[in-house]
Amino acid sequence: MKIKGKLMDADGMGNTFRRLAHQVVELGGGAEDLVLIGIRTRGVTVAKRIKACIDAIEGTDVPFGVFDIALYRDDLGELNTEVVFYGSEIGFGVDGKTVLICDDVLYTGRTVRAAIAEVMQLGRPARIRFLALIDRGHRELPFRADFVGKSVPTSRREGISVRFAEDDGEDGVYIYEK
């Protein structure tokens, strides 16, 4: 992997998470009836950080859960590797709630489709919204994020790497040549 540039550093990521949290709260008129779900793996960290910001803004404790969308993928037969399912962790109902699905990078839209399918298995939410730290384009399905930290047009030869201090020892977003 050849790094082409750094798109965000730790300060930029912190500012972006705070801005996104304010947008979520403003659009929803607060955090009442809001639940957050992070898509395993990096979307979980995104959701945790958004939750921390929303909780600080609103003085609440927004319910938080984790989705493992492995079983909802539409490309299972095409993968040359064995898919590992770690399981989802949802300890709350979604009926009548605003479900905010969080992920690190929005690319083709297939992950969003899988996450929505999983939400619908849990109940009937009032609405489903999607938050992505980075939107890199190249949609194959007609999905867009309601909240985007940064839009980064990429070529198909490029990739985006989101690094978190919790997992990688640093906060940063990089663009690289595949």
C-alpha positions as CSV (number, residue, x, y, z in Angstrom):
1,M,0.0,0.0,0.0
2,K,1.5,3.3,-1.1
3,I,0.2,6.3,0.9
4,K,-0.6,9.2,-1.4
5,G,-1.6,11.7,1.3
6,K,-3.1,12.3,4.7
7,L,-6.7,13.6,4.5
8,M,-7.3,14.1,8.2
9,D,-5.2,14.1,11.3
10,A,-6.4,13.6,14.9
11,D,-7.6,17.2,15.3
12,G,-9.4,17.1,12.0
13,M,-11.1,13.9,13.0
14,G,-12.2,15.3,16.4
15,N,-13.6,18.4,14.8
16,T,-15.4,16.3,12.2
17,F,-17.0,14.0,14.8
18,R,-18.2,17.0,16.8
19,R,-19.6,18.7,13.7
20,L,-21.4,15.5,12.6
21,A,-22.8,15.0,16.1
22,H,-24.2,18.5,16.1
23,Q,-25.8,17.9,12.6
24,V,-27.4,14.7,13.9
25,V,-28.9,16.5,16.9
26,E,-30.0,19.4,14.9
27,L,-31.7,17.3,12.2
28,G,-33.4,15.1,14.8
29,G,-34.4,18.0,17.1
30,G,-32.4,16.3,19.9
31,A,-31.4,12.8,20.8
32,E,-34.8,11.5,22.0
33,D,-35.7,8.2,20.3
34,L,-32.2,8.1,18.7
35,V,-30.2,4.8,18.7
36,L,-26.8,4.3,17.2
37,I,-25.5,1.2,15.5
38,G,-21.9,0.8,14.3
39,I,-21.1,-1.6,11.4
40,R,-18.3,-3.9,12.4
41,T,-15.5,-3.2,12.5
42,R,-14.5,0.4,11.9
43,G,-18.0,1.7,12.0
44,V,-18.2,0.6,15.6
45,T,-15.5,3.2,16.5
46,V,-17.2,5.8,14.4
47,A,-20.5,5.2,16.3
48,K,-18.8,5.2,19.7
49,R,-17.2,8.6,19.0
50,I,-20.4,10.1,17.6
51,K,-22.2,8.7,20.7
52,A,-19.7,10.4,23.0
53,C,-20.2,13.7,21.3
54,I,-24.0,13.5,21.2
55,D,-24.1,12.4,24.9
56,A,-21.9,15.4,25.8
57,I,-24.1,17.8,23.7
58,E,-27.5,16.5,24.9
59,G,-26.6,15.2,28.4
60,T,-28.0,11.8,27.5
61,D,-26.9,8.2,27.1
62,V,-27.9,7.3,23.6
63,P,-28.4,3.5,23.1
64,F,-25.5,2.0,21.2
65,G,-25.2,-1.3,19.3
66,V,-23.0,-3.2,16.9
67,F,-23.9,-4.9,13.6
68,D,-22.0,-7.7,12.0
69,I,-23.4,-7.7,8.4
70,A,-21.4,-10.7,7.3
71,L,-24.5,-12.9,6.9
72,Y,-26.3,-10.1,4.9
73,R,-23.6,-9.7,2.3
74,D,-24.7,-10.2,-1.3
75,D,-21.3,-11.4,-2.4
76,L,-20.8,-14.4,-0.1
77,G,-20.5,-16.9,-3.0
78,E,-17.9,-14.7,-4.8
79,L,-15.5,-14.4,-1.9
80,N,-12.4,-16.6,-2.0
81,T,-12.0,-16.5,1.8
82,E,-14.1,-17.8,4.6
83,V,-16.4,-15.2,6.1
84,V,-16.1,-14.9,9.9
85,F,-19.3,-13.8,11.7
86,Y,-18.6,-12.2,15.1
87,G,-22.3,-11.4,15.8
88,S,-24.3,-8.4,16.4
89,E,-24.9,-6.8,19.7
90,I,-28.2,-4.9,19.9
91,G,-29.7,-4.6,23.4
92,F,-32.6,-2.3,22.5
93,G,-35.7,-2.2,20.3
94,V,-35.8,-0.2,17.1
95,D,-39.6,0.2,16.8
96,G,-40.5,3.8,16.4
97,K,-36.8,4.9,16.8
98,T,-34.5,6.9,14.6
99,V,-31.7,4.4,13.8
100,L,-28.4,6.0,12.9
101,I,-26.2,3.5,11.2
102,C,-22.5,4.5,11.3
103,D,-19.5,3.4,9.2
104,D,-16.1,4.7,8.3
105,V,-16.1,4.7,4.5
106,L,-19.1,4.8,2.1
107,Y,-18.1,3.2,-1.2
108,T,-20.4,1.0,-3.3
109,G,-23.5,1.1,-1.0
110,R,-23.6,-2.6,-0.6
111,T,-22.7,-2.4,3.1
112,V,-25.5,0.1,3.7
113,R,-27.9,-2.3,2.0
114,A,-26.9,-5.1,4.2
115,A,-27.2,-3.0,7.3
116,I,-30.7,-1.8,6.4
117,A,-31.7,-5.4,5.8
118,E,-30.5,-6.2,9.3
119,V,-32.3,-3.2,10.9
120,M,-35.6,-4.3,9.3
121,Q,-35.1,-7.8,10.9
122,L,-35.2,-6.1,14.3
123,G,-38.4,-4.2,13.9
124,R,-40.0,-1.1,12.4
125,P,-38.0,2.0,13.0
126,A,-39.5,5.5,12.5
127,R,-36.5,6.2,10.2
128,I,-33.1,5.0,9.3
129,R,-30.3,7.4,8.7
130,F,-26.7,6.8,7.7
131,L,-23.5,8.5,8.8
132,A,-20.1,8.0,7.1
133,L,-16.9,9.6,8.1
134,I,-15.7,9.4,4.4
135,D,-17.7,9.2,1.2
136,R,-15.4,8.1,-1.6
137,G,-18.0,7.7,-4.4
138,H,-18.4,4.9,-6.9
139,R,-21.9,3.8,-5.8
140,E,-23.2,0.6,-7.2
141,L,-26.5,0.9,-5.3
142,P,-28.5,4.1,-4.9
143,F,-27.6,5.0,-1.3
144,R,-26.2,8.2,0.1
145,A,-25.2,9.2,3.6
146,D,-27.4,11.6,5.5
147,F,-24.2,12.8,7.3
148,V,-20.7,12.9,5.8
149,G,-17.5,13.9,7.4
150,K,-15.6,14.4,4.2
151,S,-16.3,13.6,0.5
152,V,-13.2,12.4,-1.2
153,P,-13.6,11.6,-4.9
154,T,-11.3,8.6,-5.6
155,S,-10.3,6.5,-8.6
156,R,-11.0,2.7,-8.4
157,R,-7.2,2.3,-8.1
158,E,-7.2,4.3,-4.8
159,G,-8.4,3.3,-1.4
160,I,-9.1,5.1,1.9
161,S,-7.6,4.0,5.2
162,V,-9.2,5.2,8.4
163,R,-7.0,4.7,11.4
164,F,-8.2,5.0,15.0
165,A,-6.0,5.4,18.1
166,E,-8.1,2.6,19.8
167,D,-7.1,0.1,17.2
168,D,-4.1,1.4,15.3
169,G,-2.3,3.7,17.7
170,E,-3.1,6.9,15.8
171,D,-6.0,8.9,14.4
172,G,-5.8,9.7,10.8
173,V,-7.4,9.2,7.4
174,Y,-5.2,8.4,4.4
175,I,-5.6,8.0,0.7
176,Y,-3.5,5.3,-0.9
177,E,-2.7,3.6,-4.2
178,K,-3.9,0.0,-4.3
